[in-house]
Amino acid sequence: MKGISDVVAMLLMLVIAIGLVGVTYSFISTTITTRKAVILIQDGEGRCLAGETVNSIIFWIRNEGDSKATGLTAADVPTNPSKITNCSFDPSTIDPYSGTTVTCNRTEAKAGLYEIRISASGATPIFARVRCSG
């Protein structure tokens, strides 16, 4: 009875082994390294409310990523016409493909472009912009 040569058998086993290693690597790397991102964007124009009890700025932020945005923070940008303080988020976390309302106070109702740095855990910070007339 004739069979295949030792060289051909060895090459066939080597190709099968390499294929199995490739499939295993692909499966493990996809399962372990898949990351769910948090992607923040400003959703529409903001609004300035001058002359209220506090001079408020309101704007909306959306999470376009696949993970929930937590640990939301807002920071004043030094070039703003007046200082931004006491920012709050409603709701305080953002589900995937959902949004939040951000309300901040201005120390004075000055006209100009206001920028607020918004960040969340694991996300690249964004700068939300609102132009106020006073």
N, C-alpha and C positions, 0 to 999 in steps of 0.2 A: 504494500500500500504506500502510495506516495503522499507526502504532505508538503507544506510550504517550508521554504528554507529558514534556517535559524535567523538570518539577517532580516528577512522580510517580517518574520514573527516579532523580532525585537523592535523594528521600526513601527509596526502596527501597535504594539503595546505602548511605545513611547508617545505616539500621536494620541492615543486614547487617554493616557495619563495627563498629557499637557491640556487636552480638552477639558477633562474633569477639573483640573486646577483652575483653568480660566473661568469655567461656570461657577465654581465655588467662590473665587475671588469677586466676580461680578455680583453674586448674590449677597455676600457679606458686606462689600463696600456700599452697595445700595441700601441695605438694611440699616447699617450702623451710621453711615455718614450723611444720611438725608437730614437736612436742616430745614426747619420751618422758619421762615423769615418774618420779621415785623417791618413793614414798609409804610412810613408815615408820609402823608401828603396834605397840603392845605386844600380844603374843599370849599371853593368859592371865595367871594369877597368877604372881608371882615366888616364890622360896623363899629363906628365910634359914637358913643353917647355922651355928649358934652352937656354940662349943666345939671346932670343927675346928682343924687346925693354924693356919689363918687363919679369921677369921669371915667367911665368904663370903656373897654375895648372888648368886643366879642368876635370870635371867629371859630371856624369849624375845622377839625382835623379828622382825616380818615386813615384807617389801617388797611392798606391794600395787600397785606401779607397773609400767610396761612396760619400764623400763630397769634395768640392774644397779646396785645400790647399792655404791659404792666410797668409800674414804676415811672409813670409819667411825671415829667418835670418841665417847668417853664422858667426861662432866665431872661432878664432884661439885657438888651444890647446897648452898650455905652453911647452909641451915636443917636439914640432916640431923642426927640425934642424935649420930653420930660420922662422922668423915671417911671418904669412899670413895676408894680408891686402886687402882691396878694392874688396870684393867678390860681384859679380853681378849674377842675375838669369835671364835667357831668355827662356821662359816668366817668369814674376814676380809672377804669380800664377800658380798652377798646377791643372788642371781638373782631375776628377776621372779617374784612369787607364791611365794617361798620364804622361809625363815627362818634365823636364826642364834641361837646361845646366847651370852648375855653373862654373864661371871663377873667379879665385882668383890670386892675385899677391904674390910672395915671395920676401922678401927683398934681399935674396941672393940665388944663385943656388947651394945649398948644397945637397949632397946625403942623403938619408934616408927615413924613413916612415913619411908621413905627415898625420895628422888627422884634420878634420874640423868638428865642431859641427853644424849640420843643424837642425833647428827647424821651426815649423809653428804653427799658432794659433790652439790650441786644439789637437796638436799631440805630441807624445813622441819624444823627440829629438833623432837623430841618429848621429853616427860618420862615416863620409865618409873617406875612407883611400886611399891614393895614394903613391906608392913607386917610388921615383925619384933616378936616377943614378947621378944626378948633376944638 
